[in-house]
Amino acid sequence: MELMDKKTIAVFFGGKSPEHDVSIVSAIANVIKPLKIIGHKVVPVYIAKNGNWYMGDELADIKTYQTGKVDEVMAKQKPVRVSFNGGLTLVPAGFREKPVKVDIAFPVMHGAYGEDGSLMGLLRMAGVPFVGTDMEAAAVAMNKVLSKEVAVENGIQTPKYVSFLTSEFAADRKGAIRRTNGKLKYPVFVKPAHLGSSIGISKVKDAKDLENALEVAAYYDDVILVEEAVENLIEVTVPIIGNDELTVANVERPVKLTDEFFDFESKYINAGGKRGSKSKGGSGGYSELPAKLPGALYKECEELAERVYKVVGLMGISRIDLLIDSKAEKVYFNEINPMPGGLYAHNWAAKGISNVELVERLLGLAEDANAKRQMAKTTFDTSYLKQF
């Protein structure tokens, strides 16, 4: 692979999201480190939980966050200002520090105010290339209800579901419960519509526990999704990179030690049940990579993931999560993660693509996508104003 010329790369991470800490680890371990290996100038941009932006080399060190030193760093400096004058420029508050003109933005944001299209909209207005999918597709991808509606409209099978606004649930709890009981059979999963990392998700085995699960989801989001569990379940996930031409990683199967779903603790704290396991895959070595599925079923998963990627309009990188009824051999679309934790670098490595090559490819895709955006005409001359 031919490496691009050295660039100034701003890596955005943290954010006003319950997935704040996961974002920090993803950025430092899987993006900043390989970018430095390549030789790009890396500008870490930490977005605090209150939304303020900070930059500085100390923010690229995981110990800054592990020790609580990040509070000292933020206390010593004022938030960074942003200039859109001919692109994206980060302006430090101190007089001694020079503004930094950004060549490419690399958002490593998980969840709200970043992965959901919010940051992409700002970067798009600045006209700077950015890694990952564009604003519209990101908004669809991070809304589990909207992504299911897009899938269904395109003939893609998804588990039965109902959804509520949190305000609707608050105004008529019994009505929300009746609607769920009338349309779905148990067990069901109750989820905040916009969160990832399994935060706020509950598995509900009977009606008596439904109200409490709805309350948990309502705490995190303004939209609640309730979906019917798939029988004889096999969960798989399929990372993909690309804009027009796609590269599909391995179909990967999380391996659970119990019959319960992967919650946040299982994914990130317990590492699938055993820290230091010698098994390969996943953030803690708890996946089957590639998934051991019959050939035709494996191929169907690849094709369905690609189809979802295309109909939603994803770009750069995303991970498509699928559910399989192993007895019926039916594959269902579940959800999209437009910025997979750690870029799912372990999966790409198993496919023969190193972390360094992965981030370099993503930078190239960002520049290609931005070049196409700049080709679209954004002005239209009229005589309208002369009428007044």
C-alpha positions as CSV (number, residue, x, y, z in Angstrom):
1,M,0.0,0.0,0.0
2,E,1.3,3.4,-1.0
3,L,1.2,5.8,2.0
4,M,-0.2,9.4,1.5
5,D,1.8,12.5,2.1
6,K,2.2,13.5,5.7
7,K,-0.9,15.4,7.0
8,T,-2.1,17.2,10.0
9,I,-4.8,14.9,11.5
10,A,-7.1,16.1,14.2
11,V,-8.5,13.1,16.2
12,F,-11.7,13.9,18.0
13,F,-12.8,11.7,21.0
14,G,-14.6,11.8,24.3
15,G,-17.8,13.7,24.0
16,K,-21.2,14.3,25.7
17,S,-22.1,10.6,25.6
18,P,-22.4,7.6,27.9
19,E,-19.8,6.0,25.7
20,H,-17.3,8.8,26.5
21,D,-14.7,6.4,28.1
22,V,-14.9,3.8,25.3
23,S,-14.2,6.6,22.8
24,I,-11.0,7.6,24.6
25,V,-9.6,4.1,24.5
26,S,-10.6,3.7,20.8
27,A,-8.9,6.9,19.8
28,I,-5.7,6.5,21.7
29,A,-5.0,2.8,21.1
30,N,-6.4,2.3,17.6
31,V,-6.1,5.7,15.8
32,I,-3.5,8.0,17.4
33,K,-0.9,5.3,17.8
34,P,-0.9,4.1,14.2
35,L,-1.2,7.6,12.9
36,K,2.1,8.5,14.7
37,I,3.7,5.3,13.4
38,I,2.9,6.5,9.8
39,G,4.4,9.9,10.6
40,H,1.4,12.1,10.4
41,K,1.1,15.2,12.7
42,V,-1.5,14.1,15.2
43,V,-3.6,16.7,17.1
44,P,-5.6,15.1,19.9
45,V,-8.9,16.9,20.4
46,Y,-10.6,15.8,23.6
47,I,-14.2,16.7,24.0
48,A,-15.1,16.9,27.7
49,K,-18.3,15.6,29.1
50,N,-19.7,19.2,29.2
51,G,-18.9,19.6,25.5
52,N,-15.8,21.8,25.7
53,W,-13.0,21.1,23.3
54,Y,-9.3,20.8,24.5
55,M,-6.1,19.9,22.6
56,G,-2.6,19.0,23.6
57,D,-0.1,16.1,23.6
58,E,-1.0,15.1,27.2
59,L,-4.5,14.2,25.9
60,A,-3.0,11.4,23.8
61,D,-1.8,9.6,26.9
62,I,-4.2,7.1,28.4
63,K,-2.7,7.7,31.8
64,T,-4.0,11.2,31.7
65,Y,-7.5,9.8,32.1
66,Q,-6.7,6.8,34.3
67,T,-5.1,9.0,37.0
68,G,-7.7,11.9,36.7
69,K,-4.9,14.2,35.5
70,V,-7.3,15.3,32.7
71,D,-9.1,17.5,35.2
72,E,-5.8,19.4,35.8
73,V,-5.2,19.7,32.1
74,M,-8.6,21.2,31.5
75,A,-8.2,23.6,34.5
76,K,-4.9,24.9,33.1
77,Q,-6.2,25.8,29.7
78,K,-9.3,27.4,28.2
79,P,-11.3,25.5,25.6
80,V,-10.2,25.5,22.0
81,R,-11.9,27.9,19.5
82,V,-12.8,26.8,16.0
83,S,-12.4,28.8,12.8
84,F,-14.0,28.0,9.5
85,N,-11.9,30.5,7.5
86,G,-10.9,28.4,4.5
87,G,-11.3,25.1,6.2
88,L,-11.0,23.9,9.8
89,T,-8.6,25.7,12.1
90,L,-8.2,24.9,15.8
91,V,-7.4,28.1,17.7
92,P,-5.8,27.6,21.2
93,A,-6.7,30.1,23.9
94,G,-3.1,30.9,24.8
95,F,-1.2,33.6,22.9
96,R,2.0,31.5,22.7
97,E,0.3,28.6,20.9
98,K,-0.2,28.8,17.2
99,P,-3.5,28.0,15.4
100,V,-3.6,24.5,13.8
101,K,-4.9,24.1,10.3
102,V,-6.5,20.7,10.0
103,D,-6.0,18.6,6.8
104,I,-8.2,15.7,7.8
105,A,-10.5,15.2,10.8
106,F,-10.7,11.7,12.3
107,P,-13.8,11.5,14.6
108,V,-13.5,8.6,17.0
109,M,-16.8,9.4,18.7
110,H,-19.2,6.8,20.0
111,G,-22.9,7.7,20.6
112,A,-24.6,11.1,20.8
113,Y,-23.0,14.4,19.6
114,G,-20.5,12.7,17.4
115,E,-21.3,9.4,15.9
116,D,-24.9,10.4,15.3
117,G,-24.0,13.0,12.6
118,S,-23.7,16.0,14.8
119,L,-19.9,16.4,14.4
120,M,-20.0,15.4,10.8
121,G,-22.4,18.3,10.0
122,L,-19.9,20.7,11.5
123,L,-17.0,19.2,9.6
124,R,-19.0,19.2,6.4
125,M,-19.7,22.9,6.8
126,A,-16.0,23.6,7.3
127,G,-15.2,21.7,4.1
128,V,-12.6,19.5,5.7
129,P,-12.2,15.8,4.8
130,F,-13.4,13.6,7.7
131,V,-13.2,9.9,8.3
132,G,-16.4,7.9,8.5
133,T,-19.9,8.2,7.1
134,D,-21.6,11.5,6.2
135,M,-24.1,13.4,8.3
136,E,-27.4,12.0,6.9
137,A,-26.4,8.3,7.0
138,A,-24.8,8.7,10.4
139,A,-28.1,10.1,11.7
140,V,-30.0,7.1,10.3
141,A,-27.4,4.6,11.5
142,M,-27.4,5.8,15.1
143,N,-31.2,5.8,15.3
144,K,-32.1,2.1,15.7
145,V,-35.8,2.8,14.9
146,L,-35.0,4.8,11.7
147,S,-32.4,2.3,10.5
148,K,-35.0,-0.5,10.8
149,E,-37.6,1.5,8.9
150,V,-35.1,2.1,6.1
151,A,-34.2,-1.6,6.1
152,V,-37.9,-2.7,6.0
153,E,-38.6,-0.2,3.2
154,N,-35.9,-1.9,1.2
155,G,-37.1,-5.4,1.8
156,I,-34.5,-6.3,4.4
157,Q,-35.8,-8.5,7.2
158,T,-35.6,-7.3,10.8
159,P,-37.1,-8.6,14.1
160,K,-40.6,-7.4,14.9
161,Y,-40.6,-4.2,16.9
162,V,-42.5,-1.3,18.3
163,S,-41.2,2.1,19.4
164,F,-42.2,5.1,21.5
165,L,-41.1,8.6,22.2
166,T,-40.1,8.9,25.8
167,S,-42.7,11.6,26.2
168,E,-45.4,9.2,25.0
169,F,-44.3,6.6,27.5
170,A,-44.3,9.2,30.3
171,A,-47.8,10.4,29.3
172,D,-49.4,6.9,29.0
173,R,-47.3,4.1,30.5
174,K,-50.1,1.5,30.5
175,G,-50.8,2.3,26.8
176,A,-47.2,1.7,25.9
177,I,-47.3,-1.6,27.7
178,R,-50.6,-2.7,26.1
179,R,-49.2,-1.8,22.7
180,T,-46.1,-3.9,23.3
181,N,-48.0,-6.8,24.6
182,G,-50.4,-6.7,21.7
183,K,-47.7,-6.7,19.0
184,L,-44.8,-8.7,20.4
185,K,-44.2,-12.0,22.1
186,Y,-41.7,-12.4,25.0
187,P,-38.8,-12.4,25.5
188,V,-38.1,-8.9,24.1
189,F,-35.3,-6.4,24.2
190,V,-35.8,-2.8,25.3
191,K,-33.3,-0.3,24.0
192,P,-32.5,3.4,23.9
193,A,-32.8,4.2,20.2
194,H,-29.5,6.2,19.9
195,L,-27.0,4.4,22.1
196,G,-24.4,1.8,21.5
197,S,-22.1,-0.3,23.7
198,S,-25.3,-2.1,25.0
199,I,-25.8,0.8,27.4
200,G,-29.4,1.0,28.8
201,I,-30.5,-2.3,27.1
202,S,-32.7,-4.8,29.0
203,K,-33.8,-8.3,28.2
204,V,-37.4,-8.8,29.4
205,K,-38.7,-12.3,29.7
206,D,-42.3,-11.5,30.7
207,A,-44.7,-8.5,31.0
208,K,-44.2,-7.8,34.7
209,D,-40.6,-6.5,34.0
210,L,-41.5,-4.4,31.0
211,E,-42.3,-1.2,32.7
212,N,-39.0,-1.1,34.6
213,A,-37.0,-1.8,31.4
214,L,-38.9,1.0,29.6
215,E,-37.9,3.4,32.4
216,V,-34.2,2.5,32.1
217,A,-34.3,3.1,28.3
218,A,-36.2,6.4,28.9
219,Y,-33.5,7.6,31.2
220,Y,-30.9,7.6,28.4
221,D,-32.9,8.5,25.3
222,D,-35.9,10.3,23.9
223,V,-36.9,7.3,21.7
224,I,-37.4,3.8,23.0
225,L,-37.2,0.6,20.9
226,V,-38.8,-2.7,21.9
227,E,-38.0,-5.7,19.7
228,E,-38.9,-9.3,19.7
229,A,-36.0,-11.7,20.5
230,V,-35.0,-14.0,17.6
231,E,-35.3,-17.7,18.4
232,N,-32.3,-20.1,18.3
233,L,-30.2,-17.0,18.2
234,I,-26.7,-16.6,16.7
235,E,-25.4,-13.0,16.8
236,V,-22.9,-12.0,14.2
237,T,-21.2,-8.7,13.3
238,V,-19.7,-7.6,10.0
239,P,-17.3,-4.7,9.7
240,I,-17.1,-3.0,6.3
241,I,-14.9,-0.2,4.9
242,G,-15.4,1.7,1.7
243,N,-17.3,4.4,-0.2
244,D,-18.4,3.1,-3.6
245,E,-16.3,0.0,-3.5
246,L,-16.6,-2.0,-0.3
247,T,-14.2,-4.3,1.5
248,V,-15.9,-6.7,4.0
249,A,-14.1,-8.1,7.0
250,N,-14.8,-11.5,8.6
251,V,-18.2,-12.3,9.8
252,E,-17.6,-12.5,13.5
253,R,-19.6,-14.2,16.2
254,P,-19.5,-13.1,19.8
255,V,-19.1,-16.1,22.1
256,K,-21.2,-15.8,25.3
257,L,-20.5,-17.8,28.5
258,T,-24.2,-17.6,29.4
259,D,-27.6,-17.3,27.6
260,E,-27.7,-13.6,28.4
261,F,-26.9,-10.8,25.9
262,F,-23.6,-8.9,25.9
263,D,-24.1,-5.9,28.1
264,F,-21.6,-3.1,28.7
265,E,-19.8,-5.0,31.5
266,S,-19.5,-8.2,29.4
267,K,-18.1,-6.2,26.4
268,Y,-15.6,-3.9,28.1
269,I,-15.1,-4.8,31.7
270,N,-15.2,-8.6,32.0
271,A,-13.8,-9.1,28.5
272,G,-16.3,-11.8,27.7
273,G,-15.8,-13.5,31.0
274,K,-12.1,-14.1,31.2
275,R,-9.3,-11.5,31.2
276,G,-6.1,-12.8,29.6
277,S,-7.9,-15.4,27.6
278,K,-5.8,-16.8,24.8
279,S,-8.8,-17.0,22.4
280,K,-8.7,-14.5,19.6
281,G,-11.0,-11.7,18.6
282,G,-13.1,-9.1,20.3
283,S,-11.9,-6.5,22.7
284,G,-11.3,-9.2,25.2
285,G,-10.9,-12.3,23.1
286,Y,-14.4,-13.5,23.2
287,S,-15.4,-14.0,19.6
288,E,-15.4,-16.7,17.0
289,L,-13.4,-15.3,14.0
290,P,-14.5,-16.0,11.4
291,A,-17.9,-17.3,12.6
292,K,-18.4,-21.0,12.1
293,L,-21.5,-21.0,9.9
294,P,-22.6,-23.1,6.9
295,G,-21.1,-21.7,3.8
296,A,-24.3,-20.4,2.3
297,L,-25.4,-18.8,5.6
298,Y,-22.0,-17.1,5.9
299,K,-22.3,-15.7,2.4
300,E,-25.8,-14.5,3.1
301,C,-24.5,-12.6,6.1
302,E,-21.8,-10.9,4.0
303,E,-24.3,-10.0,1.3
304,L,-27.0,-8.7,3.7
305,A,-24.4,-6.5,5.5
306,E,-23.2,-5.0,2.2
307,R,-26.8,-4.3,1.2
308,V,-27.6,-2.5,4.5
309,Y,-24.3,-0.5,4.1
310,K,-25.4,0.6,0.6
311,V,-29.1,1.4,1.2
312,V,-28.3,3.5,4.3
313,G,-25.6,5.3,2.4
314,L,-22.7,4.5,4.8
315,M,-19.2,5.6,3.9
316,G,-15.7,5.1,5.3
317,I,-16.3,2.5,8.0
318,S,-19.2,0.9,9.8
319,R,-20.1,-2.4,11.5
320,I,-23.4,-4.1,10.6
321,D,-24.9,-6.4,13.4
322,L,-27.1,-9.3,12.3
323,L,-29.2,-11.9,14.1
324,I,-29.6,-15.5,12.9
325,D,-32.3,-18.0,13.6
326,S,-30.0,-21.1,13.4
327,K,-32.8,-23.6,12.9
328,A,-34.8,-21.7,10.3
329,E,-31.5,-20.3,8.9
330,K,-33.0,-16.8,8.6
331,V,-30.8,-13.8,8.8
332,Y,-32.2,-10.5,10.3
333,F,-30.7,-7.0,10.3
334,N,-30.3,-5.8,13.8
335,E,-28.4,-2.4,13.9
336,I,-25.5,-0.3,12.6
337,N,-22.5,1.0,14.4
338,P,-21.0,3.8,12.2
339,M,-17.8,4.1,14.3
340,P,-17.0,0.6,15.7
341,G,-15.1,0.6,19.0
342,G,-11.4,0.2,18.3
343,L,-12.3,0.2,14.6
344,Y,-12.7,-3.5,15.1
345,A,-9.0,-3.7,14.3
346,H,-8.7,-7.3,15.5
347,N,-11.1,-8.4,12.8
348,W,-9.3,-6.5,10.0
349,A,-6.0,-7.9,11.3
350,A,-7.3,-11.4,10.8
351,K,-8.3,-10.3,7.3
352,G,-4.7,-9.3,6.7
353,I,-5.2,-5.5,7.1
354,S,-3.0,-4.1,9.9
355,N,-4.2,-1.2,12.1
356,V,-1.7,1.1,10.3
357,E,-3.0,0.1,6.9
358,L,-6.6,0.4,8.1
359,V,-6.3,4.0,9.3
360,E,-4.4,5.0,6.2
361,R,-7.2,3.6,4.0
362,L,-9.7,5.5,6.1
363,L,-7.8,8.7,5.5
364,G,-7.8,8.1,1.8
365,L,-11.6,7.4,1.7
366,A,-12.1,10.6,3.7
367,E,-10.3,12.6,1.0
368,D,-12.1,10.9,-1.8
369,A,-15.5,11.5,-0.2
370,N,-14.7,15.2,0.4
371,A,-13.5,15.7,-3.2
372,K,-16.8,14.5,-4.4
373,R,-18.7,16.7,-2.0
374,Q,-16.7,19.7,-3.3
375,M,-17.8,19.0,-6.9
376,A,-21.4,19.7,-6.1
377,K,-22.4,23.2,-6.9
378,T,-23.6,25.1,-3.8
379,T,-24.6,28.5,-5.3
380,F,-27.4,29.6,-7.6
381,D,-27.5,33.1,-9.2
382,T,-31.0,34.7,-9.3
383,S,-32.6,38.1,-9.6
384,Y,-34.8,37.4,-6.6
385,L,-33.2,40.1,-4.3
386,K,-33.7,42.8,-7.0
387,Q,-37.5,42.6,-6.4
388,F,-37.2,44.3,-3.0
